[in-house]
């Protein structure tokens, strides 16, 4: 996953890998508003910096 550090948005699966969580945990965070998302065309993506902040990691 070499592209993760510089990528500004992530898929649910990539976000789970980066945060060390199950993808279902990421989906729950999206559903309850803990993890913000942006709509890019037909895909819902997760901004990297807010995701890291949600996990308590300084970006």
C-alpha positions as CSV (number, residue, x, y, z in Angstrom):
1,X,0.0,0.0,0.0
2,X,2.7,2.5,-1.0
3,X,0.1,5.0,-2.3
4,X,-1.6,5.5,1.1
5,X,0.6,8.1,2.7
6,X,0.2,10.7,-0.1
7,X,-3.3,9.9,-1.2
8,X,-5.7,12.6,0.1
9,X,-8.8,10.3,0.0
10,X,-9.2,6.6,0.7
11,X,-11.6,3.8,0.0
12,X,-13.3,2.1,2.9
13,X,-10.9,-0.9,2.5
14,X,-7.8,1.4,2.3
15,X,-9.1,3.4,5.3
16,X,-9.5,0.1,7.3
17,X,-5.9,-0.9,6.5
18,X,-4.5,2.5,7.3
19,X,-6.4,2.6,10.7
20,X,-5.8,-1.0,11.5
21,X,-9.5,-1.6,11.7
22,X,-12.1,-3.9,10.1
23,X,-13.8,-2.3,7.1
24,X,-17.2,-2.8,8.9
25,X,-15.9,-0.5,11.7
26,X,-15.1,2.1,9.1
27,X,-18.6,1.7,7.6
28,X,-20.2,2.1,11.1
29,X,-18.1,5.3,11.7
30,X,-19.4,6.6,8.3
31,X,-23.0,5.8,9.2
32,X,-22.9,7.4,12.6
33,X,-20.9,10.5,11.4
34,X,-17.7,9.9,13.2
35,X,-15.8,9.4,9.9
36,X,-16.5,12.1,7.3
37,X,-16.8,11.2,3.6
38,X,-16.9,13.1,0.3
39,X,-18.7,12.1,-2.9
40,X,-16.4,11.8,-5.9
41,X,-18.5,10.9,-8.8
42,X,-20.2,7.6,-8.0
43,X,-17.7,6.8,-5.2
44,X,-17.9,7.8,-1.6
45,X,-14.3,8.5,-0.4
46,X,-12.8,9.2,3.0
47,X,-10.5,12.2,3.5
48,X,-7.2,10.9,4.9
49,X,-6.5,13.6,7.5
50,X,-9.9,13.6,9.2
51,X,-9.8,9.7,9.3
52,X,-6.4,9.8,11.0
53,X,-7.8,12.4,13.5
54,X,-10.8,10.1,14.2
55,X,-8.3,7.4,15.1
56,X,-6.3,9.8,17.3
57,X,-3.3,10.0,14.9
58,X,-1.8,13.4,14.1
59,X,-1.5,13.9,10.4
